[in-house]
Amino acid sequence: HVQLVESGGGSVQAGGSLRLSCVASGYIRNGICMGWFRQAEGKERDGVASIYTLFGDKDYGDSVKGRFTISQAKSTNMVYLHMDSLASEDTAMYYCAVESPCGAAFIRQKLWNEREQWDYWGQGTQVTVS
Protein backbone atom coordinates (compact mmCIF):
# COMPACT_ATOMS: atom_id res chain seq x y z
CA HIS A 1 0.00 0.00 0.00
CA VAL A 2 1.14 3.54 -0.76
CA GLN A 3 0.42 6.68 1.25
CA LEU A 4 0.53 10.17 -0.22
CA VAL A 5 0.76 13.48 1.56
CA GLU A 6 0.35 16.78 -0.25
CA SER A 7 1.36 20.20 1.03
CA GLY A 8 1.90 23.74 -0.18
CA GLY A 9 -1.60 24.86 -1.03
CA GLY A 10 -2.96 28.23 -0.02
CA SER A 11 -4.35 31.51 -1.24
CA VAL A 12 -2.57 33.66 -3.79
CA GLN A 13 -3.37 36.64 -5.95
CA ALA A 14 -3.82 36.26 -9.67
CA GLY A 15 -0.48 36.29 -11.43
CA GLY A 16 1.29 34.81 -8.44
CA SER A 17 3.03 31.50 -7.90
CA LEU A 18 2.74 28.51 -5.60
CA ARG A 19 4.63 25.26 -5.22
CA LEU A 20 2.87 22.07 -4.18
CA SER A 21 4.71 19.06 -2.77
CA CYS A 22 3.74 15.42 -2.59
CA VAL A 23 5.63 12.64 -0.86
CA ALA A 24 4.88 8.96 -1.36
CA SER A 25 5.63 6.35 1.28
CA GLY A 26 4.95 2.68 1.83
CA TYR A 27 5.62 -0.08 -0.69
CA ILE A 28 7.22 1.87 -3.54
CA ARG A 29 8.39 0.04 -6.64
CA ASN A 30 11.43 1.11 -8.58
CA GLY A 31 9.74 3.17 -11.22
CA ILE A 32 6.37 4.69 -10.53
CA CYS A 33 4.36 7.48 -12.05
CA MET A 34 3.28 10.40 -9.94
CA GLY A 35 0.77 12.95 -11.01
CA TRP A 36 -1.32 15.92 -10.07
CA PHE A 37 -5.03 16.31 -10.67
CA ARG A 38 -7.35 19.09 -9.67
CA GLN A 39 -11.03 19.38 -9.01
CA ALA A 40 -12.89 22.66 -8.89
CA GLU A 41 -16.20 22.85 -7.09
CA GLY A 42 -18.92 21.22 -9.15
CA LYS A 43 -16.52 19.98 -11.81
CA GLU A 44 -14.75 16.79 -12.79
CA ARG A 45 -11.29 15.88 -11.54
CA ASP A 46 -8.88 16.77 -14.35
CA GLY A 47 -5.27 15.84 -15.00
CA VAL A 48 -2.73 18.60 -14.47
CA ALA A 49 0.70 16.99 -14.81
CA SER A 50 2.48 13.68 -14.49
CA ILE A 51 5.99 12.27 -14.33
CA TYR A 52 7.59 8.85 -14.69
CA THR A 53 10.04 8.85 -11.83
CA LEU A 54 12.54 6.37 -13.29
CA PHE A 55 13.40 8.29 -16.48
CA GLY A 56 11.72 11.65 -15.96
CA ASP A 57 9.14 11.54 -18.78
CA LYS A 58 6.64 14.33 -18.19
CA ASP A 59 3.34 15.53 -19.60
CA TYR A 60 0.89 18.33 -18.85
CA GLY A 61 -2.73 19.15 -19.27
CA ASP A 62 -3.40 21.68 -22.04
CA SER A 63 -4.68 24.34 -19.66
CA VAL A 64 -1.44 24.49 -17.66
CA LYS A 65 1.25 24.00 -20.32
CA GLY A 66 3.85 26.73 -20.11
CA ARG A 67 2.71 27.80 -16.63
CA PHE A 68 3.09 24.71 -14.43
CA THR A 69 6.16 22.54 -14.00
CA ILE A 70 6.30 19.10 -12.43
CA SER A 71 9.62 17.98 -11.03
CA GLN A 72 11.03 15.26 -8.84
CA ALA A 73 13.34 15.59 -5.87
CA LYS A 74 16.44 13.57 -6.72
CA SER A 75 16.44 9.95 -5.55
CA THR A 76 13.22 10.35 -3.63
CA ASN A 77 9.55 9.72 -4.09
CA MET A 78 8.71 13.37 -3.73
CA VAL A 79 7.38 15.48 -6.56
CA TYR A 80 6.68 19.15 -6.85
CA LEU A 81 4.21 21.15 -8.89
CA HIS A 82 5.46 24.67 -9.45
CA MET A 83 2.62 26.88 -10.59
CA ASP A 84 3.23 30.27 -12.19
CA SER A 85 0.90 32.91 -13.63
CA LEU A 86 -1.96 31.61 -11.56
CA ALA A 87 -5.46 32.65 -12.53
CA SER A 88 -8.85 32.30 -10.89
CA GLU A 89 -9.55 29.30 -13.14
CA ASP A 90 -6.77 27.45 -11.33
CA THR A 91 -8.71 27.53 -8.07
CA ALA A 92 -9.34 23.93 -7.08
CA MET A 93 -8.46 21.11 -4.74
CA TYR A 94 -5.22 19.61 -6.00
CA TYR A 95 -4.64 15.89 -5.58
CA CYS A 96 -1.46 13.87 -5.86
CA ALA A 97 -1.69 10.38 -7.34
CA VAL A 98 0.57 7.35 -7.83
CA GLU A 99 0.46 4.60 -10.41
CA SER A 100 2.53 1.58 -9.38
CA PRO A 101 3.98 -0.17 -11.26
CA CYS A 102 4.31 2.21 -14.14
CA GLY A 103 6.22 2.77 -17.36
CA ALA A 104 7.02 5.58 -19.73
CA ALA A 105 4.15 4.57 -22.01
CA PHE A 106 1.72 5.63 -19.29
CA ILE A 107 2.95 9.18 -19.81
CA ARG A 108 3.72 9.17 -23.52
CA GLN A 109 0.39 7.64 -24.51
CA LYS A 110 -1.43 10.05 -22.18
CA LEU A 111 -3.01 7.26 -20.19
CA TRP A 112 -2.15 9.34 -17.14
CA ASN A 113 -4.93 11.74 -18.03
CA GLU A 114 -7.57 9.17 -17.14
CA ARG A 115 -8.39 9.40 -13.47
CA GLU A 116 -9.36 5.74 -13.16
CA GLN A 117 -5.87 4.64 -14.27
CA TRP A 118 -4.27 5.74 -10.99
CA ASP A 119 -3.93 3.41 -8.02
CA TYR A 120 -3.40 5.73 -5.05
CA TRP A 121 -4.57 9.22 -4.11
CA GLY A 122 -3.72 11.81 -1.51
CA GLN A 123 -6.24 13.80 0.49
CA GLY A 124 -5.73 16.96 -1.52
CA THR A 125 -4.54 20.50 -0.87
CA GLN A 126 -6.62 23.58 -1.66
CA VAL A 127 -5.38 26.29 -4.00
CA THR A 128 -7.37 29.51 -4.16
CA VAL A 129 -6.53 32.27 -6.62
CA SER A 130 -8.24 35.62 -6.26
C-alpha positions as CSV (number, residue, x, y, z in Angstrom):
1,H,0.0,0.0,0.0
2,V,1.1,3.5,-0.8
3,Q,0.4,6.7,1.3
4,L,0.5,10.2,-0.2
5,V,0.8,13.5,1.6
6,E,0.4,16.8,-0.3
7,S,1.4,20.2,1.0
8,G,1.9,23.7,-0.2
9,G,-1.6,24.9,-1.0
10,G,-3.0,28.2,0.0
11,S,-4.3,31.5,-1.2
12,V,-2.6,33.7,-3.8
13,Q,-3.4,36.6,-5.9
14,A,-3.8,36.3,-9.7
15,G,-0.5,36.3,-11.4
16,G,1.3,34.8,-8.4
17,S,3.0,31.5,-7.9
18,L,2.7,28.5,-5.6
19,R,4.6,25.3,-5.2
20,L,2.9,22.1,-4.2
21,S,4.7,19.1,-2.8
22,C,3.7,15.4,-2.6
23,V,5.6,12.6,-0.9
24,A,4.9,9.0,-1.4
25,S,5.6,6.3,1.3
26,G,5.0,2.7,1.8
27,Y,5.6,-0.1,-0.7
28,I,7.2,1.9,-3.5
29,R,8.4,0.0,-6.6
30,N,11.4,1.1,-8.6
31,G,9.7,3.2,-11.2
32,I,6.4,4.7,-10.5
33,C,4.4,7.5,-12.1
34,M,3.3,10.4,-9.9
35,G,0.8,13.0,-11.0
36,W,-1.3,15.9,-10.1
37,F,-5.0,16.3,-10.7
38,R,-7.4,19.1,-9.7
39,Q,-11.0,19.4,-9.0
40,A,-12.9,22.7,-8.9
41,E,-16.2,22.9,-7.1
42,G,-18.9,21.2,-9.1
43,K,-16.5,20.0,-11.8
44,E,-14.7,16.8,-12.8
45,R,-11.3,15.9,-11.5
46,D,-8.9,16.8,-14.4
47,G,-5.3,15.8,-15.0
48,V,-2.7,18.6,-14.5
49,A,0.7,17.0,-14.8
50,S,2.5,13.7,-14.5
51,I,6.0,12.3,-14.3
52,Y,7.6,8.8,-14.7
53,T,10.0,8.9,-11.8
54,L,12.5,6.4,-13.3
55,F,13.4,8.3,-16.5
56,G,11.7,11.6,-16.0
57,D,9.1,11.5,-18.8
58,K,6.6,14.3,-18.2
59,D,3.3,15.5,-19.6
60,Y,0.9,18.3,-18.9
61,G,-2.7,19.2,-19.3
62,D,-3.4,21.7,-22.0
63,S,-4.7,24.3,-19.7
64,V,-1.4,24.5,-17.7
65,K,1.2,24.0,-20.3
66,G,3.8,26.7,-20.1
67,R,2.7,27.8,-16.6
68,F,3.1,24.7,-14.4
69,T,6.2,22.5,-14.0
70,I,6.3,19.1,-12.4
71,S,9.6,18.0,-11.0
72,Q,11.0,15.3,-8.8
73,A,13.3,15.6,-5.9
74,K,16.4,13.6,-6.7
75,S,16.4,10.0,-5.5
76,T,13.2,10.4,-3.6
77,N,9.5,9.7,-4.1
78,M,8.7,13.4,-3.7
79,V,7.4,15.5,-6.6
80,Y,6.7,19.2,-6.8
81,L,4.2,21.1,-8.9
82,H,5.5,24.7,-9.5
83,M,2.6,26.9,-10.6
84,D,3.2,30.3,-12.2
85,S,0.9,32.9,-13.6
86,L,-2.0,31.6,-11.6
87,A,-5.5,32.7,-12.5
88,S,-8.8,32.3,-10.9
89,E,-9.5,29.3,-13.1
90,D,-6.8,27.4,-11.3
91,T,-8.7,27.5,-8.1
92,A,-9.3,23.9,-7.1
93,M,-8.5,21.1,-4.7
94,Y,-5.2,19.6,-6.0
95,Y,-4.6,15.9,-5.6
96,C,-1.5,13.9,-5.9
97,A,-1.7,10.4,-7.3
98,V,0.6,7.4,-7.8
99,E,0.5,4.6,-10.4
100,S,2.5,1.6,-9.4
101,P,4.0,-0.2,-11.3
102,C,4.3,2.2,-14.1
103,G,6.2,2.8,-17.4
104,A,7.0,5.6,-19.7
105,A,4.1,4.6,-22.0
106,F,1.7,5.6,-19.3
107,I,3.0,9.2,-19.8
108,R,3.7,9.2,-23.5
109,Q,0.4,7.6,-24.5
110,K,-1.4,10.1,-22.2
111,L,-3.0,7.3,-20.2
112,W,-2.1,9.3,-17.1
113,N,-4.9,11.7,-18.0
114,E,-7.6,9.2,-17.1
115,R,-8.4,9.4,-13.5
116,E,-9.4,5.7,-13.2
117,Q,-5.9,4.6,-14.3
118,W,-4.3,5.7,-11.0
119,D,-3.9,3.4,-8.0
120,Y,-3.4,5.7,-5.1
121,W,-4.6,9.2,-4.1
122,G,-3.7,11.8,-1.5
123,Q,-6.2,13.8,0.5
124,G,-5.7,17.0,-1.5
125,T,-4.5,20.5,-0.9
126,Q,-6.6,23.6,-1.7
127,V,-5.4,26.3,-4.0
128,T,-7.4,29.5,-4.2
129,V,-6.5,32.3,-6.6
130,S,-8.2,35.6,-6.3
